[in-house]
Structure formats: C-alpha cells, structure tokens
Amino acid sequence: MTTRSGEVGVAAALRHHLRSGLTVALGDGVGAPRCAADGTSVCGALSALARELGDIRLVLGWLPTPIEDLRPDAFADIAVLMPGWGVRDILRAPNARFIPSRLSATPSILRDVLRPDLLIARLVRHDNSFQFSTEVSWQRELVNSGVPVLALMSDAPCADGGPPLPDDAVHVIGRCGNEPSDVAAKPAEPVHEALADAVLSFVPEGARLQFGPGQLTTAMLNRVRTPVQIDTGLLTDAVVDLDRRGLLAGIPSATYLFGSAELYAWADGRRILHEIGFTHDFTRLSHGAPLIAVNTAIEIDPVGQVNVEGIGDRVFGGIGGHPDYSAAATMSRGGMSIIAVPSTVNGRTPYVERLSRPASTPAHDVDVIVTESGHADLRGADWTQRRRLIAALFE
C-alpha cells in the first residue's frame, strides 16, 4: 500500500498493514502501547486511519488507565473485553460495547466471534527472541491461533513465562515510546488489616493464594507469617516485600503485572506471566496445593450471589476472573472461596436484598464471607441457613 506524503514511522507502518474491513486488537494491561519513540500516538494514528478506511473494528482488553487519542467514532465497532477503569469514556460511545463473560472464556471468544486480523502490542527482545513484557493475558492466544503481531519494541522488563513468539508472526513497526504505567498501591487502612487477619486465619501454610488488586491484598500479603504460593491474575507490589521476607514459596503465577516500577524491576527475567488459558484454567487451579481465592464484592444478596460489575447503570469493572477463581477454589481439596468486604463502603453496605446487576459469581461458588466484624461460613449450609448467616453478618 502507498503512504500519504509526510507519513513516516509508525503511522506509515499502520497504513501498510491495515486495509478495509479488518478487526484490530490493541494489547492491554500496564504495557499497552500508547506512543511510539518517534512521537506518534499509536491510538491517534490508528483512529485517523480507521476513520479514513471507514469500517475498521477494534477489540480492547483490560486497560487500567485511559488511553489517549483514541477516537471511538472513527471505528465501525468497539468490543471491550473488560469494562471499567481505562475504558469508561470509550464505553459511552454508541458503537462501543462490553462483553459480559468470565475471563477464562476470552480465548474462545477471540478465536471465534471476535477474532481479530491483527494485534498491536508491546514486545521485548529477550534471549534473542520475541517475548511479551508486563502482561501476557489473551495476547499469546491470538498468536497461537495465527494472528500476526504489529510490534512496538521496548526495553521494558520481561516477565513472560511462555515460549518465544515465532519470528514469522511478528512485524516490527517501531519502538515503544511509553514505559509501562506506574500504578502505585494505596496503603492499607485499619479496616483492610482487620479483613486480612480474618482471611489469613483460613489460609494453611503452603497454600496457593489468589487475590484481586487493592488495599486488602496489600494488607494480606504484608501480614502473612507463613510461606504461601501465589497463583493469581494480577500480581501487585506487595509480592515484592513478601519475597524479601522469605515468605514467597516458588515462582508466582499471573497473567498481568499491576503496580509500580519496583514490581516491574523485581519481575524482570522471572518466568511469572502466562496466558489466560493457563492462569484461569479450572482443572489446573483445582488440583495441587489448596487454592484460597480471596475476592471482593460490590453487592452481595441474601443467599450469597455476588455482583462485581457496578451498581445499576454505573459500571465500575468487569466480571473478570472472579467466577473462575471462586469456582476453582470451591473444587480445590482444602481450598476455599472467600469474599472479603468491609461492612460499609462510603457509607453504603454491600448487602442488598436484590442485586442491581446480573450476578457475576453464583452463590454456590462462595464458601465464606468475611467482614471486619466476623465471618459467615456457608459450607454445608442450605439456602435458609445461608440467608440467616449472611444477614447476621451485616446486622
């Protein structure tokens, strides 16, 4: 394809590879490519070309911070795999939609109904091979299914635990001009420390811990006193101190890094990150050392159904791996699915008579609910007993 006069670098490379009717996926996580070393805005150039071609579709994953210069109205359609956070403004566009599915279903969806023709992603050169950097997520699944990568090369840390990407699957279009996003963790507050202590009373030595991001995770890993394994989706800064204290057993498993430069430097060269088909696989997760899944909730109903998306029409986040880890933990011998929440958040209780959005995780995949004032052990309880135990916890 010819390029317009004056187009150079990444903009010209995108024009060379894109054509009418294609679906493009943008690599996600803290390492999402935002700008090129030549100063080109990746999403700005992609939006301009999409507007010109008229029928380019876009697939977005989990973006922890907003992406600059993306123009939703330039695309024929935008499918978002994880709502909230960095895509809230994008989802206000009439041609943008999020897909309400558990994270473990993402590879199947991307091989079928949402299969992209191209992936634009940050890559690093490690041991003379192409690798992912601070996230693997669903990106390797695309490469394995034959989707070519338009790569922006980077000197960012490499925590990819998978095999090298095939050279013939990668088309280098430039160098990445942005570092992975630095997302500093908020310090834990007393309520999170109380929750952490309650949760840790259920964690046997040598167990595998799964957790989401946030202050509870920080408190929990700071207060661990016996060695634990980490088998989770997002790996946060608190794991660095856990390792320094000699309480990190083995190599952690995750699919995203989510933290500060300290975490990224610590993870560099460690084979930590794997594709979603590995990190969220029920069979793998439910076998081996006991899996203790520790997650939160925006709403909990009287029988223990959980909503983690939002309140009514206000969407805060996606379903993500919440139902994957909860289900696997209930199947794990010696494992447990724990929902840990403060009894009130911003003056509002998470306990509601009826969820304001569809259930993200079913009641039968919740073993224990913990607040700062106590816990409700729902294992072995029938529906009537569950109602009584949960209601008492939030009185």
C-alpha positions as a Markdown table, in Angstrom:
| # | Residue | x | y | z |
|---|---|---|---|---|
| 1 | Met | 0.0 | 0.0 | 0.0 |
| 2 | Thr | 1.1 | 3.5 | -0.6 |
| 3 | Thr | 1.5 | 6.1 | 2.2 |
| 4 | Arg | 0.4 | 9.6 | 2.3 |
| 5 | Ser | 3.1 | 12.3 | 1.8 |
| 6 | Gly | 4.6 | 13.2 | 5.1 |
| 7 | Glu | 3.7 | 9.9 | 6.8 |
| 8 | Val | 6.6 | 8.3 | 8.5 |
| 9 | Gly | 7.4 | 5.6 | 11.1 |
| 10 | Val | 4.5 | 4.0 | 12.9 |
| 11 | Ala | 1.8 | 5.9 | 11.0 |
| 12 | Ala | 3.2 | 4.7 | 7.7 |
| 13 | Ala | 3.6 | 1.2 | 9.0 |
| 14 | Leu | 0.0 | 1.0 | 10.2 |
| 15 | Arg | -1.1 | 2.2 | 6.7 |
| 16 | His | 0.9 | -0.6 | 5.1 |
| 17 | His | -0.7 | -3.3 | 7.2 |
| 18 | Leu | -4.3 | -2.1 | 7.6 |
| 19 | Arg | -7.0 | -2.5 | 5.0 |
| 20 | Ser | -10.7 | -2.0 | 4.8 |
| 21 | Gly | -12.8 | -4.4 | 6.9 |
| 22 | Leu | -10.1 | -5.6 | 9.3 |
| 23 | Thr | -10.6 | -6.1 | 13.0 |
| 24 | Val | -7.7 | -4.9 | 15.2 |
| 25 | Ala | -6.9 | -5.8 | 18.8 |
| 26 | Leu | -4.8 | -3.5 | 21.0 |
| 27 | Gly | -2.6 | -5.1 | 23.5 |
| 28 | Asp | -3.7 | -4.4 | 27.1 |
| 29 | Gly | -2.5 | -4.1 | 30.7 |
| 30 | Val | 0.0 | -1.6 | 32.0 |
| 31 | Gly | 2.2 | -2.2 | 29.0 |
| 32 | Ala | -0.4 | -1.2 | 26.4 |
| 33 | Pro | 1.4 | 0.6 | 23.6 |
| 34 | Arg | 0.4 | 4.3 | 23.7 |
| 35 | Cys | 3.0 | 6.2 | 21.8 |
| 36 | Ala | 6.0 | 5.4 | 19.6 |
| 37 | Ala | 9.5 | 6.6 | 20.1 |
| 38 | Asp | 9.1 | 8.8 | 17.1 |
| 39 | Gly | 6.4 | 10.7 | 19.0 |
| 40 | Thr | 3.4 | 9.2 | 17.1 |
| 41 | Ser | 0.3 | 8.5 | 19.2 |
| 42 | Val | -0.5 | 4.9 | 18.4 |
| 43 | Cys | -4.2 | 5.3 | 19.0 |
| 44 | Gly | -4.3 | 8.6 | 17.3 |
| 45 | Ala | -2.7 | 7.2 | 14.2 |
| 46 | Leu | -4.9 | 4.1 | 14.3 |
| 47 | Ser | -8.1 | 6.3 | 14.8 |
| 48 | Ala | -7.1 | 8.5 | 11.8 |
| 49 | Leu | -6.6 | 5.5 | 9.6 |
| 50 | Ala | -9.8 | 3.9 | 10.8 |
| 51 | Arg | -11.8 | 7.0 | 10.0 |
| 52 | Glu | -10.3 | 7.1 | 6.5 |
| 53 | Leu | -11.0 | 3.4 | 5.8 |
| 54 | Gly | -14.4 | 3.6 | 7.3 |
| 55 | Asp | -15.0 | 0.1 | 8.5 |
| 56 | Ile | -12.3 | -0.9 | 11.0 |
| 57 | Arg | -13.4 | -2.8 | 14.1 |
| 58 | Leu | -11.5 | -2.6 | 17.4 |
| 59 | Val | -11.0 | -5.1 | 20.3 |
| 60 | Leu | -9.9 | -3.8 | 23.6 |
| 61 | Gly | -8.9 | -5.7 | 26.8 |
| 62 | Trp | -8.2 | -4.7 | 30.3 |
| 63 | Leu | -6.9 | -1.1 | 30.4 |
| 64 | Pro | -6.0 | 0.2 | 33.9 |
| 65 | Thr | -5.6 | 3.8 | 32.8 |
| 66 | Pro | -7.3 | 5.8 | 30.0 |
| 67 | Ile | -5.7 | 5.6 | 26.5 |
| 68 | Glu | -5.0 | 8.9 | 24.9 |
| 69 | Asp | -6.1 | 10.0 | 21.4 |
| 70 | Leu | -8.4 | 7.1 | 20.7 |
| 71 | Arg | -11.5 | 8.3 | 18.8 |
| 72 | Pro | -14.3 | 5.9 | 19.3 |
| 73 | Asp | -16.4 | 7.4 | 16.5 |
| 74 | Ala | -13.7 | 6.5 | 14.0 |
| 75 | Phe | -14.4 | 2.8 | 14.3 |
| 76 | Ala | -17.3 | 0.7 | 12.9 |
| 77 | Asp | -17.5 | -1.2 | 16.2 |
| 78 | Ile | -15.5 | -1.4 | 19.5 |
| 79 | Ala | -15.8 | -4.6 | 21.6 |
| 80 | Val | -14.4 | -4.3 | 25.1 |
| 81 | Leu | -13.4 | -7.5 | 27.0 |
| 82 | Met | -13.2 | -5.9 | 30.4 |
| 83 | Pro | -15.2 | -2.7 | 31.2 |
| 84 | Gly | -14.4 | 0.0 | 33.7 |
| 85 | Trp | -11.2 | 1.8 | 34.6 |
| 86 | Gly | -9.4 | 2.9 | 31.4 |
| 87 | Val | -12.3 | 2.4 | 29.0 |
| 88 | Arg | -15.2 | 4.1 | 30.9 |
| 89 | Asp | -15.2 | 7.1 | 28.5 |
| 90 | Ile | -14.9 | 4.8 | 25.5 |
| 91 | Leu | -18.0 | 2.8 | 26.6 |
| 92 | Arg | -20.1 | 5.9 | 26.4 |
| 93 | Ala | -19.8 | 5.8 | 22.6 |
| 94 | Pro | -22.9 | 4.3 | 20.9 |
| 95 | Asn | -20.7 | 1.9 | 18.8 |
| 96 | Ala | -18.8 | 0.6 | 21.9 |
| 97 | Arg | -20.0 | -2.4 | 23.9 |
| 98 | Phe | -18.5 | -4.7 | 26.6 |
| 99 | Ile | -18.7 | -8.4 | 26.6 |
| 100 | Pro | -20.2 | -9.9 | 29.9 |
| 101 | Ser | -18.1 | -13.1 | 30.2 |
| 102 | Arg | -15.8 | -14.7 | 32.6 |
| 103 | Leu | -12.1 | -14.1 | 31.8 |
| 104 | Ser | -11.4 | -17.8 | 31.1 |
| 105 | Ala | -13.9 | -17.6 | 28.1 |
| 106 | Thr | -11.8 | -14.8 | 26.5 |
| 107 | Pro | -9.6 | -17.1 | 24.4 |
| 108 | Ser | -12.6 | -19.0 | 23.0 |
| 109 | Ile | -14.3 | -15.7 | 22.1 |
| 110 | Leu | -11.2 | -14.3 | 20.4 |
| 111 | Arg | -10.8 | -17.4 | 18.3 |
| 112 | Asp | -14.3 | -17.2 | 17.1 |
| 113 | Val | -16.8 | -14.4 | 17.0 |
| 114 | Leu | -14.3 | -11.6 | 17.9 |
| 115 | Arg | -11.3 | -13.0 | 16.1 |
| 116 | Pro | -9.1 | -10.0 | 15.1 |
| 117 | Asp | -6.9 | -9.9 | 12.0 |
| 118 | Leu | -4.1 | -8.0 | 13.7 |
| 119 | Leu | -2.7 | -7.5 | 17.2 |
| 120 | Ile | -0.8 | -4.3 | 18.0 |
| 121 | Ala | 1.3 | -4.9 | 21.1 |
| 122 | Arg | 4.4 | -4.1 | 23.0 |
| 123 | Leu | 7.1 | -6.7 | 22.7 |
| 124 | Val | 10.6 | -7.1 | 24.1 |
| 125 | Arg | 13.7 | -8.9 | 22.8 |
| 126 | His | 14.8 | -11.5 | 25.4 |
| 127 | Asp | 17.4 | -14.1 | 24.9 |
| 128 | Asn | 17.3 | -13.1 | 21.2 |
| 129 | Ser | 13.6 | -14.0 | 21.0 |
| 130 | Phe | 10.4 | -12.0 | 20.9 |
| 131 | Gln | 8.5 | -12.1 | 24.2 |
| 132 | Phe | 5.7 | -10.3 | 25.9 |
| 133 | Ser | 6.6 | -7.8 | 28.7 |
| 134 | Thr | 4.5 | -6.9 | 31.7 |
| 135 | Glu | 1.4 | -8.9 | 30.6 |
| 136 | Val | 0.6 | -12.0 | 28.5 |
| 137 | Ser | -3.2 | -12.0 | 29.0 |
| 138 | Trp | -5.1 | -13.1 | 25.9 |
| 139 | Gln | -2.3 | -11.9 | 23.5 |
| 140 | Arg | -0.5 | -15.2 | 23.3 |
| 141 | Glu | -3.8 | -17.0 | 22.5 |
| 142 | Leu | -4.0 | -14.8 | 19.4 |
| 143 | Val | -0.5 | -15.6 | 18.3 |
| 144 | Asn | -1.1 | -19.3 | 18.8 |
| 145 | Ser | -4.2 | -19.1 | 16.6 |
| 146 | Gly | -2.3 | -17.4 | 13.8 |
| 147 | Val | -3.0 | -13.7 | 14.3 |
| 148 | Pro | 0.1 | -11.6 | 13.3 |
| 149 | Val | 1.5 | -9.1 | 15.7 |
| 150 | Leu | 2.4 | -5.5 | 14.8 |
| 151 | Ala | 5.1 | -5.0 | 17.4 |
| 152 | Leu | 6.4 | -1.9 | 19.1 |
| 153 | Met | 9.7 | -3.0 | 20.6 |
| 154 | Ser | 10.6 | -1.9 | 24.1 |
| 155 | Asp | 13.4 | -2.2 | 26.7 |
| 156 | Ala | 10.7 | -2.8 | 29.4 |
| 157 | Pro | 11.0 | -5.7 | 31.8 |
| 158 | Cys | 10.3 | -9.2 | 30.6 |
| 159 | Ala | 8.3 | -11.5 | 32.9 |
| 160 | Asp | 6.9 | -13.7 | 30.1 |
| 161 | Gly | 6.9 | -17.3 | 31.3 |
| 162 | Gly | 5.9 | -18.8 | 27.9 |
| 163 | Pro | 7.9 | -19.9 | 24.8 |
| 164 | Pro | 9.3 | -17.3 | 22.4 |
| 165 | Leu | 6.9 | -15.9 | 19.8 |
| 166 | Pro | 7.6 | -17.2 | 16.3 |
| 167 | Asp | 9.7 | -14.7 | 14.3 |
| 168 | Asp | 7.4 | -15.0 | 11.3 |
| 169 | Ala | 4.4 | -14.0 | 13.4 |
| 170 | Val | 5.9 | -10.6 | 14.4 |
| 171 | His | 6.1 | -7.5 | 12.2 |
| 172 | Val | 8.2 | -4.8 | 13.9 |
| 173 | Ile | 6.6 | -1.4 | 13.2 |
| 174 | Gly | 8.7 | 0.8 | 15.5 |
| 175 | Arg | 9.8 | 1.3 | 19.1 |
| 176 | Cys | 7.5 | 2.0 | 22.0 |
| 177 | Gly | 7.9 | 5.4 | 23.5 |
| 178 | Asn | 6.0 | 4.9 | 26.8 |
| 179 | Glu | 7.0 | 3.0 | 29.9 |
| 180 | Pro | 4.6 | 0.6 | 31.5 |
| 181 | Ser | 2.0 | 2.5 | 33.5 |
| 182 | Asp | 3.1 | 3.1 | 37.1 |
| 183 | Val | 0.1 | 2.4 | 39.4 |
| 184 | Ala | 1.2 | 2.8 | 43.0 |
| 185 | Ala | -0.8 | 0.8 | 45.6 |
| 186 | Lys | -2.8 | 2.7 | 48.2 |
| 187 | Pro | -1.7 | 1.9 | 51.7 |
| 188 | Ala | -4.0 | -0.4 | 53.7 |
| 189 | Glu | -6.3 | 1.1 | 56.3 |
| 190 | Pro | -7.3 | -0.5 | 59.6 |
| 191 | Val | -10.5 | -2.0 | 58.1 |
| 192 | His | -8.4 | -3.8 | 55.5 |
| 193 | Glu | -6.0 | -5.0 | 58.1 |
| 194 | Ala | -8.9 | -6.5 | 60.1 |
| 195 | Leu | -10.2 | -8.2 | 57.0 |
| 196 | Ala | -6.7 | -9.5 | 56.2 |
| 197 | Asp | -6.3 | -11.0 | 59.6 |
| 198 | Ala | -9.7 | -12.7 | 59.3 |
| 199 | Val | -8.9 | -14.1 | 55.9 |
| 200 | Leu | -5.5 | -15.3 | 56.9 |
| 201 | Ser | -7.0 | -17.4 | 59.7 |
| 202 | Phe | -8.3 | -19.7 | 56.9 |
| 203 | Val | -5.0 | -19.9 | 55.0 |
| 204 | Pro | -2.9 | -23.0 | 55.7 |
| 205 | Glu | 0.9 | -22.9 | 55.3 |
| 206 | Gly | 1.9 | -23.7 | 51.7 |
| 207 | Ala | -1.5 | -22.8 | 50.2 |
| 208 | Arg | -1.9 | -21.0 | 47.0 |
| 209 | Leu | -3.3 | -17.5 | 47.3 |
| 210 | Gln | -5.4 | -15.7 | 44.7 |
| 211 | Phe | -6.4 | -12.1 | 45.1 |
| 212 | Gly | -7.6 | -9.1 | 43.3 |
| 213 | Pro | -5.9 | -5.6 | 43.3 |
| 214 | Gly | -6.4 | -3.2 | 46.2 |
| 215 | Gln | -5.8 | -2.4 | 49.8 |
| 216 | Leu | -7.0 | -5.7 | 51.1 |
| 217 | Thr | -4.3 | -7.5 | 49.1 |
| 218 | Thr | -1.7 | -5.1 | 50.4 |
| 219 | Ala | -2.7 | -5.8 | 54.0 |
| 220 | Met | -3.0 | -9.5 | 53.5 |
| 221 | Leu | 0.4 | -10.0 | 51.9 |
| 222 | Asn | 2.0 | -7.6 | 54.5 |
| 223 | Arg | 0.5 | -9.7 | 57.3 |
| 224 | Val | 1.3 | -13.2 | 56.0 |
| 225 | Arg | 3.5 | -15.0 | 58.5 |
| 226 | Thr | 4.0 | -18.4 | 56.9 |
| 227 | Pro | 5.2 | -19.2 | 53.3 |
| 228 | Val | 2.5 | -19.1 | 50.6 |
| 229 | Gln | 2.4 | -19.7 | 46.9 |
| 230 | Ile | 0.8 | -17.0 | 44.6 |
| 231 | Asp | -1.5 | -18.2 | 41.8 |
| 232 | Thr | -3.5 | -15.2 | 40.6 |
| 233 | Gly | -4.5 | -13.0 | 37.7 |
| 234 | Leu | -2.9 | -9.7 | 38.7 |
| 235 | Leu | 0.4 | -9.5 | 40.5 |
| 236 | Thr | 0.8 | -6.4 | 42.7 |
| 237 | Asp | 3.6 | -4.6 | 44.5 |
| 238 | Ala | 3.0 | -6.4 | 47.8 |
| 239 | Val | 4.6 | -9.6 | 46.4 |
| 240 | Val | 8.0 | -7.9 | 46.4 |
| 241 | Asp | 8.1 | -7.4 | 50.1 |
| 242 | Leu | 6.6 | -10.9 | 50.6 |
| 243 | Asp | 9.6 | -12.3 | 48.7 |
| 244 | Arg | 12.1 | -10.1 | 50.7 |
| 245 | Arg | 10.7 | -11.6 | 53.9 |
| 246 | Gly | 11.3 | -15.1 | 52.6 |
| 247 | Leu | 7.6 | -16.0 | 52.6 |
| 248 | Leu | 7.1 | -16.4 | 48.8 |
| 249 | Ala | 7.1 | -20.1 | 48.0 |
| 250 | Gly | 8.1 | -20.9 | 44.5 |
| 251 | Ile | 7.6 | -18.7 | 41.4 |
| 252 | Pro | 4.3 | -16.9 | 41.4 |
| 253 | Ser | 1.9 | -17.3 | 38.5 |
| 254 | Ala | -0.1 | -14.4 | 37.0 |
| 255 | Thr | -1.1 | -13.1 | 33.6 |
| 256 | Tyr | -0.7 | -9.3 | 34.4 |
| 257 | Leu | 1.7 | -7.2 | 36.4 |
| 258 | Phe | -0.1 | -4.3 | 38.0 |
| 259 | Gly | 2.0 | -1.9 | 40.2 |
| 260 | Ser | 5.0 | 0.3 | 40.2 |
| 261 | Ala | 8.4 | 0.4 | 38.7 |
| 262 | Glu | 9.6 | -1.6 | 41.7 |
| 263 | Leu | 7.4 | -4.5 | 40.9 |
| 264 | Tyr | 8.4 | -4.4 | 37.2 |
| 265 | Ala | 12.1 | -4.4 | 38.0 |
| 266 | Trp | 11.6 | -7.2 | 40.5 |
| 267 | Ala | 9.7 | -9.3 | 37.9 |
| 268 | Asp | 12.3 | -8.8 | 35.1 |
| 269 | Gly | 13.7 | -12.1 | 34.0 |
| 270 | Arg | 11.4 | -14.2 | 36.1 |
| 271 | Arg | 9.1 | -16.6 | 34.3 |
| 272 | Ile | 5.9 | -15.4 | 36.0 |
| 273 | Leu | 3.4 | -14.4 | 33.3 |
| 274 | His | 1.3 | -17.0 | 31.4 |
| 275 | Glu | -1.7 | -16.9 | 29.0 |
| 276 | Ile | -5.2 | -16.8 | 30.4 |
| 277 | Gly | -5.8 | -20.4 | 29.2 |
| 278 | Phe | -3.2 | -21.4 | 31.9 |
| 279 | Thr | -3.8 | -18.9 | 34.7 |
| 280 | His | -7.6 | -19.3 | 34.7 |
| 281 | Asp | -7.9 | -23.0 | 33.9 |
| 282 | Phe | -10.3 | -24.7 | 36.3 |
| 283 | Thr | -8.6 | -28.1 | 36.1 |
| 284 | Arg | -5.2 | -26.8 | 36.9 |
| 285 | Leu | -6.4 | -24.4 | 39.6 |
| 286 | Ser | -8.5 | -27.1 | 41.4 |
| 287 | His | -5.6 | -29.5 | 41.7 |
| 288 | Gly | -2.4 | -29.3 | 43.7 |
| 289 | Ala | -1.9 | -27.2 | 46.9 |
| 290 | Pro | -5.1 | -25.8 | 48.4 |
| 291 | Leu | -6.3 | -22.8 | 46.5 |
| 292 | Ile | -7.6 | -19.9 | 48.7 |
| 293 | Ala | -9.4 | -17.4 | 46.4 |
| 294 | Val | -9.8 | -14.0 | 48.1 |
| 295 | Asn | -12.0 | -11.6 | 46.3 |
| 296 | Thr | -14.3 | -8.7 | 47.0 |
| 297 | Ala | -17.9 | -7.7 | 46.0 |
| 298 | Ile | -19.8 | -4.6 | 45.2 |
| 299 | Glu | -23.1 | -6.2 | 46.1 |
| 300 | Ile | -23.9 | -9.5 | 48.0 |
| 301 | Asp | -27.5 | -10.7 | 48.1 |
| 302 | Pro | -29.1 | -12.7 | 51.0 |
| 303 | Val | -28.1 | -16.1 | 49.6 |
| 304 | Gly | -24.5 | -15.1 | 48.7 |
| 305 | Gln | -24.7 | -14.2 | 45.0 |
| 306 | Val | -22.1 | -11.6 | 44.1 |
| 307 | Asn | -22.0 | -8.6 | 41.8 |
| 308 | Val | -18.6 | -7.2 | 40.9 |
| 309 | Glu | -19.5 | -5.0 | 37.9 |
| 310 | Gly | -21.2 | -2.0 | 39.4 |
| 311 | Ile | -24.4 | -0.5 | 40.8 |
| 312 | Gly | -27.3 | -0.3 | 38.4 |
| 313 | Asp | -26.3 | 1.5 | 35.3 |
| 314 | Arg | -22.9 | 2.6 | 36.8 |
| 315 | Val | -20.3 | 0.1 | 35.7 |
| 316 | Phe | -17.1 | 0.1 | 37.7 |
| 317 | Gly | -15.4 | -3.1 | 36.4 |
| 318 | Gly | -15.8 | -6.3 | 34.6 |
| 319 | Ile | -16.6 | -9.9 | 35.6 |
| 320 | Gly | -13.0 | -10.8 | 35.0 |
| 321 | Gly | -11.6 | -13.8 | 36.8 |
| 322 | His | -13.9 | -13.6 | 39.8 |
| 323 | Pro | -16.1 | -16.5 | 38.9 |
| 324 | Asp | -13.1 | -18.5 | 37.6 |
| 325 | Tyr | -11.1 | -18.4 | 40.8 |
| 326 | Ser | -14.2 | -18.7 | 43.0 |
| 327 | Ala | -15.3 | -21.9 | 41.3 |
| 328 | Ala | -11.9 | -23.4 | 41.2 |
| 329 | Ala | -11.3 | -22.7 | 44.9 |
| 330 | Thr | -14.5 | -24.5 | 45.9 |
| 331 | Met | -13.3 | -27.5 | 44.0 |
| 332 | Ser | -9.8 | -27.5 | 45.4 |
| 333 | Arg | -9.2 | -30.0 | 48.2 |
| 334 | Gly | -8.5 | -27.9 | 51.3 |
| 335 | Gly | -9.2 | -24.8 | 49.3 |
| 336 | Met | -11.8 | -22.1 | 49.8 |
| 337 | Ser | -13.6 | -19.3 | 48.0 |
| 338 | Ile | -13.6 | -16.2 | 50.3 |
| 339 | Ile | -15.5 | -12.9 | 49.7 |
| 340 | Ala | -13.9 | -10.2 | 51.9 |
| 341 | Val | -15.7 | -6.9 | 52.2 |
| 342 | Pro | -16.0 | -4.0 | 54.7 |
| 343 | Ser | -19.4 | -3.9 | 56.2 |
| 344 | Thr | -19.8 | -0.4 | 54.7 |
| 345 | Val | -18.1 | 1.3 | 51.8 |
| 346 | Asn | -18.5 | 5.1 | 51.5 |
| 347 | Gly | -21.5 | 4.8 | 53.9 |
| 348 | Arg | -23.2 | 2.1 | 51.9 |
| 349 | Thr | -23.5 | -1.6 | 52.8 |
| 350 | Pro | -22.7 | -4.2 | 50.1 |
| 351 | Tyr | -25.5 | -6.3 | 51.5 |
| 352 | Val | -28.6 | -5.8 | 49.4 |
| 353 | Glu | -32.0 | -7.6 | 49.1 |
| 354 | Arg | -31.5 | -7.9 | 45.3 |
| 355 | Leu | -28.5 | -7.3 | 43.1 |
| 356 | Ser | -28.8 | -4.3 | 40.9 |
| 357 | Arg | -26.9 | -6.1 | 38.1 |
| 358 | Pro | -26.8 | -9.7 | 37.0 |
| 359 | Ala | -24.8 | -12.0 | 39.3 |
| 360 | Ser | -21.1 | -12.2 | 38.5 |
| 361 | Thr | -20.4 | -15.2 | 40.7 |
| 362 | Pro | -23.2 | -17.6 | 41.8 |
| 363 | Ala | -23.9 | -18.3 | 45.4 |
| 364 | His | -22.7 | -21.9 | 45.3 |
| 365 | Asp | -19.2 | -20.7 | 44.5 |
| 366 | Val | -18.9 | -18.7 | 47.7 |
| 367 | Asp | -17.7 | -20.6 | 50.8 |
| 368 | Val | -17.1 | -17.9 | 53.3 |
| 369 | Ile | -17.9 | -14.2 | 53.6 |
| 370 | Val | -15.7 | -12.1 | 55.8 |
| 371 | Thr | -16.2 | -8.6 | 57.1 |
| 372 | Glu | -14.2 | -6.7 | 59.7 |
| 373 | Ser | -16.6 | -7.8 | 62.4 |
| 374 | Gly | -16.6 | -11.6 | 61.7 |
| 375 | His | -17.3 | -14.2 | 59.1 |
| 376 | Ala | -20.1 | -16.4 | 57.7 |
| 377 | Asp | -19.0 | -19.9 | 56.9 |
| 378 | Leu | -21.5 | -21.1 | 54.3 |
| 379 | Arg | -20.1 | -24.5 | 53.6 |
| 380 | Gly | -22.7 | -27.2 | 54.3 |
| 381 | Ala | -25.4 | -24.6 | 54.8 |
| 382 | Asp | -28.8 | -24.9 | 53.0 |
| 383 | Trp | -30.5 | -21.9 | 51.5 |
| 384 | Thr | -32.3 | -21.0 | 54.7 |
| 385 | Gln | -29.2 | -21.2 | 56.8 |
| 386 | Arg | -27.2 | -19.2 | 54.2 |
| 387 | Arg | -29.8 | -16.4 | 54.5 |
| 388 | Arg | -29.6 | -16.4 | 58.3 |
| 389 | Leu | -25.8 | -16.5 | 58.4 |
| 390 | Ile | -25.3 | -13.7 | 55.9 |
| 391 | Ala | -27.9 | -11.5 | 57.3 |
| 392 | Ala | -26.4 | -11.8 | 60.8 |
| 393 | Leu | -23.0 | -10.8 | 59.4 |
| 394 | Phe | -24.3 | -7.4 | 58.2 |
| 395 | Glu | -26.6 | -6.6 | 61.1 |
